[in-house]
Amino acid sequence: MRQSENISLKNYNTFGIDIRADHLFEIEKEEDLLMLDPTIFINKWMVLGGGSNVLFGSDYHGTVLWMNNKGKQVVKETITDVIVEVAAGEVWHDFVMWTIDKGYNGLENLSLIPGNVGASPMQNIGAYGVEIKDCFAYLHAYSIETGKIETFNFEDCAFGYRESVFKNKLKDKYIITTVAYRLKKEANLQLSYGAIQSVLSDMGIVHPKARDVSNAVIRIRQSKLPDPAKLGNAGSFFKNPIISQQTFLPIKEKFPNIVHYQLENGHIKLAAGWLIDQAGWKGKKVGACGIHVNQALILVNYGAAKGEDIMNLSKLIREDVFNKFGVELHCEVNFVMD
Ligand SMILES: Cc1cc2nc3c(=O)[nH]c(=O)nc-3n(C[C@H](O)[C@H](O)[C@H](O)COP(=O)(O)OP(=O)(O)OC[C@H]3O[C@@H](n4cnc5c(N)ncnc54)[C@H](O)[C@@H]3O)c2cc1C
């Protein structure tokens, strides 16, 4: 296990915020966690994967456990399914590409989501009509309390829209070390969401396979989303608000064009990007940060922004949207404050 002191985290977070951490431990295998001095957890500590869903507010005076354990293997195979166990430190997109190469279906719509496998259950990552919960089998996690590895099945994880038990009731109590996915040998492609169908026809594909869907998703994402390697960002900064019919009706009366989706449980999901755009924030630059010109949901770092600048900007946007629409925006990005 490699250790660094007083290290810059600029290359460990996709916002590119240049803050320093007192200690960084690189976890290369599950056993590294079992060997850790438990007193680490008495003081300040946090887990970091690819750093694509965090915003650091200031220098971090504690220990960062950077998950970089590797490995993936099929642990069970039936006529129809495989179960693949994959280490938390594997890069998510590389894992998705590996499943497609092997002919395992289910994760193709989740191509090119930044970050590592270990964080995928944290907020039940999702895109283009699929969430990881649709293929999730189980996970292994290190318990801070007992110092042992425990198994969590689907029911234990309380997955929801960009939610899981690990972001709520069990926040900071477990470190995910391995995630297992149940994948299908026969494809059951989800093509109805977003522009997948039209991109596939542009590509001249009539009978798509998982790889074609993945290629279409990659093409759409590359045309729409800023590449963090070129422009610091953490993807969608806010979650799409979910409100009751009762709250929705007067808003709809005032803003008849409001973008919304009817959910199965009767609630309404609003498009946070639309609300922010209508409030006039899209493309605005405030100091060294701003709102992306094409995607109102994405806050960007033009180079020298501090985490505090981005936090303040997000606060202004939330207040403005609340004053205009009476709708509260919740952050998808995890704030790390010292
Ligand atoms: C351009 C862009 C596009 C994006 N698009 C999407 C999208 O389409 N859908 C989507 O859902 N997300 C999207 N995201 C957000 C992000 O990619 C995901 O949330 C991803 O899963 C974060 O992974 P990470 O390894 O970078 O996590 P990190 O940012 O390192 O960590 C995120 C949180 O999880 C915790 N954590 C990380 N690893 C572990 C672990 N092993 N055990 C316990 N806790 C852990 C951290 O402490 C932190 O609180 C996007 C981000 C970017 C930059």
The ligand as a Tripos MOL2 file, in Angstrom:
@<TRIPOS>MOLECULE
LIG
   53    58     1     0     0
SMALL
NO_CHARGES

@<TRIPOS>ATOM
      1 C1        -18.7020   14.2340  -17.5430 C.3       1 LIG1
      2 C2        -19.4260   13.4450  -16.4710 C.ar      1 LIG1
      3 C3        -20.5720   12.7400  -16.7990 C.ar      1 LIG1
      4 C4        -21.2400   11.9950  -15.8150 C.ar      1 LIG1
      5 N1        -22.3610   11.2960  -16.1860 N.ar      1 LIG1
      6 C5        -23.0100   10.5550  -15.2630 C.ar      1 LIG1
      7 C6        -24.1790    9.7900  -15.6570 C.ar      1 LIG1
      8 O1        -24.5690    9.7660  -16.8040 O.2       1 LIG1
      9 N2        -24.8140    9.0970  -14.6770 N.ar      1 LIG1
     10 C7        -24.3800    9.0770  -13.3830 C.ar      1 LIG1
     11 O2        -25.0240    8.4200  -12.5590 O.2       1 LIG1
     12 N3        -23.2880    9.7750  -12.9910 N.ar      1 LIG1
     13 C8        -22.6000   10.5110  -13.9060 C.ar      1 LIG1
     14 N4        -21.4890   11.2360  -13.5280 N.ar      1 LIG1
     15 C9        -21.0770   11.2290  -12.1100 C.3       1 LIG1
     16 C10       -19.9690   10.1930  -11.7720 C.3       1 LIG1
     17 O3        -19.3150    9.7780  -12.9300 O.3       1 LIG1
     18 C11       -20.5300    8.9750  -11.0510 C.3       1 LIG1
     19 O4        -21.2080    9.3600   -9.8870 O.3       1 LIG1
     20 C12       -19.4270    7.9690  -10.6940 C.3       1 LIG1
     21 O5        -19.9920    6.7760  -10.2000 O.3       1 LIG1
     22 C13       -18.4590    8.5080   -9.6330 C.3       1 LIG1
     23 O6        -17.4030    7.5770   -9.5200 O.3       1 LIG1
     24 P1        -16.0250    7.9760   -8.8760 P.3       1 LIG1
     25 O7        -15.2220    6.7400   -8.7700 O.co2     1 LIG1
     26 O8        -15.4210    9.0910   -9.6400 O.co2     1 LIG1
     27 O9        -16.5020    8.4560   -7.4490 O.3       1 LIG1
     28 P2        -15.8520    9.5840   -6.5290 P.3       1 LIG1
     29 O10       -16.1520   10.9220   -7.1210 O.co2     1 LIG1
     30 O11       -14.4310    9.2750   -6.2390 O.co2     1 LIG1
     31 O12       -16.7120    9.3900   -5.2040 O.3       1 LIG1
     32 C14       -18.0910    9.6910   -5.1830 C.3       1 LIG1
     33 C15       -18.6350    9.3790   -3.7930 C.3       1 LIG1
     34 O13       -18.5890    7.9840   -3.5460 O.3       1 LIG1
     35 C16       -17.7360    7.6790   -2.4410 C.3       1 LIG1
     36 N5        -16.9920    6.4800   -2.8420 N.ar      1 LIG1
     37 C17       -16.2300    6.3170   -3.9380 C.ar      1 LIG1
     38 N6        -15.7530    5.0620   -3.9890 N.ar      1 LIG1
     39 C18       -16.2140    4.4230   -2.8950 C.ar      1 LIG1
     40 C19       -16.0520    3.1060   -2.3590 C.ar      1 LIG1
     41 N7        -15.3110    2.1910   -2.9720 N.pl3     1 LIG1
     42 N8        -16.6630    2.8100   -1.1960 N.ar      1 LIG1
     43 C20       -17.4070    3.7350   -0.5210 C.ar      1 LIG1
     44 N9        -17.5880    4.9940   -0.9750 N.ar      1 LIG1
     45 C21       -17.0080    5.3320   -2.1410 C.ar      1 LIG1
     46 C22       -16.8520    8.9060   -2.2350 C.3       1 LIG1
     47 O14       -16.4430    9.0250   -0.8970 O.3       1 LIG1
     48 C23       -17.7870   10.0160   -2.6720 C.3       1 LIG1
     49 O15       -18.6690   10.3610   -1.6150 O.3       1 LIG1
     50 C24       -20.7670   11.9700  -14.4820 C.ar      1 LIG1
     51 C25       -19.5940   12.6850  -14.1590 C.ar      1 LIG1
     52 C26       -18.9210   13.3910  -15.1440 C.ar      1 LIG1
     53 C27       -17.6420   14.1210  -14.7970 C.3       1 LIG1
@<TRIPOS>BOND
     1     1     2 1
     2     2     3 ar
     3     2    52 ar
     4     3     4 ar
     5     4     5 ar
     6     4    50 ar
     7     5     6 ar
     8     6     7 ar
     9     6    13 1
    10     7     8 2
    11     7     9 ar
    12     9    10 ar
    13    10    11 2
    14    10    12 ar
    15    12    13 ar
    16    13    14 ar
    17    14    15 1
    18    14    50 ar
    19    15    16 1
    20    16    17 1
    21    16    18 1
    22    18    19 1
    23    18    20 1
    24    20    21 1
    25    20    22 1
    26    22    23 1
    27    23    24 1
    28    24    25 2
    29    24    26 1
    30    24    27 1
    31    27    28 1
    32    28    29 2
    33    28    30 1
    34    28    31 1
    35    31    32 1
    36    32    33 1
    37    33    34 1
    38    33    48 1
    39    34    35 1
    40    35    36 1
    41    35    46 1
    42    36    37 ar
    43    36    45 ar
    44    37    38 ar
    45    38    39 ar
    46    39    40 ar
    47    39    45 ar
    48    40    41 1
    49    40    42 ar
    50    42    43 ar
    51    43    44 ar
    52    44    45 ar
    53    46    47 1
    54    46    48 1
    55    48    49 1
    56    50    51 ar
    57    51    52 ar
    58    52    53 1
@<TRIPOS>SUBSTRUCTURE
     1 LIG1         1 GROUP 0 **** ****
